[in-house]
Amino acid sequence: MSEHVEDLNRNQTALFPDTLEEYVDKENPVRFVDAFVDSLNIEKLGFKHSIPCDLGRPSYNPSDLLKLYVYGYLNQVRSSRKLERECHRNIEVMWLMKKLAPDFKTIVDFRKDNIHCVKGVFKEFVKICISLEFYGAKCIAVDGTMFKAVNSLDSNFNRKNLVYRMKMIDEHVSKYLAEIEEEDRREEQANSKQADILQEKVQKLMKRKEEYLELLHKLKESQAERGFPC
């Protein structure tokens, strides 16, 4: 008998649930994200492409891209490229996006085109999480920030407290969006730099190839002059 729990042979046929629905349990917070965004009137909030165009290539539904950003906000995923990767490897995101996998450029453009709308949705999301005691604890963490849970709106809120809480939420949402922008900028610069390095290497290889071809040509000419077969 083995002393360790036996693993599965990677070449062995494995049985998985038939649907994505079976991978996400009923208490998974991703279901709250899905229901929250579905409850919003995307057109009324002013999101671009909320009404499909009759001409041109079909665009992504703003609701789907918004769900991806809200999920990223809840789970501190601060990069459009990382959100893109989550669409391919994270079961929760696959469920939330219904297997849609937009590229990072589409994700970036959505945020830039709807920055004020996204910011408003984030603020509303945090307020709802707090008021509903989403995590069922005395304190809840949204974007790494601890907020005191609410037991009773009447007993816990006064005007001064409410103004402070709203200001705190606004500051942290703005900070998060700024961090996404900065992370995307850093990754873009890194990728651009890497592309420049690769291009430089390719140019060096091509130059070396030309030098070798020139040497080969001279060698053949030398052999021909000496009467050797080329």
C-alpha positions as CSV (number, residue, x, y, z in Angstrom):
1,M,0.0,0.0,0.0
2,S,1.4,3.4,-1.0
3,E,2.3,5.8,1.8
4,H,1.0,8.8,-0.2
5,V,-2.3,9.7,-1.8
6,E,-2.1,8.4,-5.3
7,D,-2.3,10.9,-8.1
8,L,-4.0,10.5,-11.5
9,N,-2.1,9.3,-14.6
10,R,-2.2,12.2,-17.0
11,N,-2.8,9.8,-19.9
12,Q,-5.8,8.2,-18.1
13,T,-9.3,9.2,-19.2
14,A,-10.9,11.4,-16.6
15,L,-14.6,12.2,-16.1
16,F,-15.5,15.9,-15.5
17,P,-18.8,17.5,-14.9
18,D,-20.8,17.9,-18.1
19,T,-21.5,21.6,-17.7
20,L,-19.7,24.7,-16.4
21,E,-22.7,25.2,-14.1
22,E,-21.6,22.2,-12.1
23,Y,-18.2,23.6,-11.4
24,V,-19.5,26.6,-9.5
25,D,-21.3,25.9,-6.2
26,K,-24.4,27.9,-5.2
27,E,-22.5,29.9,-2.5
28,N,-19.7,31.0,-4.8
29,P,-19.3,34.8,-4.8
30,V,-19.0,34.8,-8.6
31,R,-22.7,34.2,-8.7
32,F,-23.3,37.5,-6.8
33,V,-21.2,39.3,-9.4
34,D,-23.2,37.8,-12.2
35,A,-26.5,38.7,-10.6
36,F,-25.4,42.2,-9.6
37,V,-24.3,43.2,-13.2
38,D,-27.4,41.6,-14.7
39,S,-29.5,43.8,-12.4
40,L,-28.0,47.0,-13.9
41,N,-29.5,48.9,-16.8
42,I,-26.3,49.2,-18.9
43,E,-27.9,51.4,-21.6
44,K,-29.2,53.8,-19.0
45,L,-25.8,54.0,-17.2
46,G,-24.3,55.1,-20.5
47,F,-22.0,52.2,-21.5
48,K,-20.9,52.3,-25.1
49,H,-22.1,49.5,-27.4
50,S,-25.0,48.7,-25.0
51,I,-27.2,48.7,-28.1
52,P,-25.9,46.3,-30.8
53,C,-25.1,47.9,-34.2
54,D,-26.6,46.6,-37.4
55,L,-23.4,47.2,-39.3
56,G,-19.8,46.1,-38.8
57,R,-18.3,43.4,-36.6
58,P,-20.4,42.4,-33.6
59,S,-19.1,43.9,-30.3
60,Y,-18.9,42.3,-26.9
61,N,-21.9,42.9,-24.6
62,P,-20.8,45.6,-22.1
63,S,-22.4,43.5,-19.4
64,D,-20.0,40.7,-20.0
65,L,-16.9,42.9,-19.9
66,L,-18.2,44.7,-16.9
67,K,-18.6,41.3,-15.1
68,L,-15.0,40.6,-15.8
69,Y,-13.9,43.9,-14.4
70,V,-16.1,43.6,-11.3
71,Y,-14.7,40.1,-10.7
72,G,-11.2,41.5,-11.1
73,Y,-12.0,44.2,-8.6
74,L,-13.3,41.7,-6.1
75,N,-10.3,39.4,-6.5
76,Q,-7.6,42.2,-6.9
77,V,-6.7,41.3,-10.5
78,R,-5.1,44.6,-11.5
79,S,-4.1,44.0,-15.2
80,S,-6.1,43.7,-18.4
81,R,-3.6,41.0,-19.6
82,K,-4.2,39.1,-16.4
83,L,-7.9,39.3,-16.8
84,E,-7.4,38.0,-20.4
85,R,-5.5,35.0,-19.0
86,E,-8.2,34.4,-16.3
87,C,-10.7,33.9,-19.1
88,H,-8.7,30.9,-20.4
89,R,-7.7,29.2,-17.1
90,N,-10.0,30.2,-14.3
91,I,-13.2,28.1,-14.0
92,E,-15.1,30.8,-12.1
93,V,-14.3,33.4,-14.9
94,M,-15.2,30.8,-17.6
95,W,-18.6,30.4,-15.9
96,L,-19.1,34.1,-15.4
97,M,-18.1,34.9,-19.0
98,K,-19.8,31.8,-20.5
99,K,-16.5,30.9,-22.1
100,L,-16.1,34.3,-23.8
101,A,-12.4,35.2,-23.9
102,P,-11.8,38.8,-25.1
103,D,-8.2,39.8,-25.8
104,F,-6.5,42.3,-23.5
105,K,-6.9,45.1,-26.0
106,T,-10.7,44.7,-26.0
107,I,-10.6,44.7,-22.2
108,V,-8.4,47.9,-22.1
109,D,-10.6,49.7,-24.6
110,F,-13.8,48.9,-22.7
111,R,-12.3,50.4,-19.5
112,K,-11.0,53.5,-21.3
113,D,-14.3,54.1,-23.2
114,N,-16.4,53.6,-20.1
115,I,-14.2,54.7,-17.3
116,H,-16.7,56.9,-15.5
117,C,-19.4,54.3,-15.8
118,V,-17.2,51.6,-14.5
119,K,-16.2,53.7,-11.6
120,G,-19.8,54.3,-10.7
121,V,-20.6,50.6,-10.8
122,F,-17.6,49.7,-8.6
123,K,-18.8,52.2,-6.0
124,E,-22.3,50.8,-6.1
125,F,-20.9,47.2,-5.8
126,V,-18.9,48.1,-2.7
127,K,-21.9,49.7,-1.1
128,I,-24.1,46.7,-1.7
129,C,-21.4,44.3,-0.4
130,I,-21.3,46.3,2.8
131,S,-25.0,46.7,3.3
132,L,-25.7,43.1,2.6
133,E,-22.8,41.8,4.7
134,F,-21.8,39.9,1.6
135,Y,-19.1,37.9,3.4
136,G,-21.1,37.3,6.5
137,A,-18.5,38.6,8.9
138,K,-17.9,41.6,11.1
139,C,-15.5,43.0,8.5
140,I,-15.5,42.4,4.8
141,A,-12.5,42.9,2.5
142,V,-13.1,44.4,-1.0
143,D,-10.0,45.2,-3.0
144,G,-7.8,44.5,0.1
145,T,-9.6,47.3,2.1
146,M,-11.4,46.4,5.3
147,F,-14.9,47.8,5.8
148,K,-17.0,47.5,8.9
149,A,-20.1,45.3,8.3
150,V,-23.5,46.8,8.7
151,N,-26.1,45.4,11.2
152,S,-28.7,48.2,11.0
153,L,-28.8,51.2,8.8
154,D,-30.5,53.2,11.4
155,S,-28.1,52.4,14.3
156,N,-24.9,52.4,12.3
157,F,-25.3,55.4,9.9
158,N,-25.5,59.1,10.7
159,R,-24.8,61.8,8.2
160,K,-21.1,62.3,9.2
161,N,-20.4,58.6,9.1
162,L,-22.2,58.1,5.8
163,V,-20.2,61.0,4.1
164,Y,-17.0,59.5,5.4
165,R,-17.8,56.0,4.1
166,M,-18.8,57.3,0.7
167,K,-15.5,59.3,0.5
168,M,-13.5,56.2,1.5
169,I,-15.2,54.1,-1.1
170,D,-14.7,56.7,-3.8
171,E,-11.0,57.0,-2.9
172,H,-10.3,53.3,-3.1
173,V,-12.2,52.8,-6.3
174,S,-10.2,55.6,-7.9
175,K,-7.0,54.1,-6.6
176,Y,-7.9,50.7,-8.0
177,L,-8.7,52.1,-11.4
178,A,-5.4,54.1,-11.4
179,E,-3.5,50.9,-10.5
180,I,-5.1,49.1,-13.4
181,E,-4.0,51.9,-15.7
182,E,-0.5,51.9,-14.4
183,E,-0.2,48.1,-14.5
184,D,-1.4,48.1,-18.1
185,R,1.1,50.8,-19.0
186,R,4.0,48.9,-17.4
187,E,3.1,45.7,-19.2
188,E,2.7,47.5,-22.5
189,Q,6.2,49.1,-22.0
190,A,7.7,45.7,-21.0
191,N,6.1,44.0,-24.1
192,S,7.3,46.8,-26.3
193,K,10.8,46.6,-25.0
194,Q,10.8,42.8,-25.4
195,A,9.6,43.2,-29.0
196,D,12.4,45.7,-29.7
197,I,15.0,43.2,-28.2
198,L,13.6,40.4,-30.4
199,Q,13.6,42.7,-33.5
200,E,17.2,43.6,-32.8
201,K,18.2,39.9,-32.5
202,V,16.4,39.1,-35.8
203,Q,18.2,42.0,-37.5
204,K,21.6,40.7,-36.2
205,L,20.8,37.2,-37.4
206,M,19.8,38.5,-40.9
207,K,23.0,40.5,-41.1
208,R,25.0,37.5,-40.1
209,K,23.2,35.4,-42.7
210,E,24.1,38.0,-45.4
211,E,27.8,37.8,-44.2
212,Y,27.8,34.0,-44.5
213,L,26.2,34.1,-47.9
214,E,28.8,36.6,-49.0
215,L,31.6,34.4,-47.7
216,L,30.0,31.3,-49.4
217,H,29.9,33.2,-52.7
218,K,33.5,34.2,-52.4
219,L,34.5,30.6,-51.5
220,K,32.7,29.3,-54.6
221,E,34.4,31.9,-56.8
222,S,37.8,30.9,-55.3
223,Q,37.1,27.3,-56.0
224,A,36.0,28.0,-59.5
225,E,39.2,29.9,-60.2
226,R,41.3,27.0,-58.9
227,G,39.4,24.5,-61.1
228,F,37.6,22.8,-58.2
229,P,34.0,21.8,-58.7
230,C,31.5,24.0,-56.8
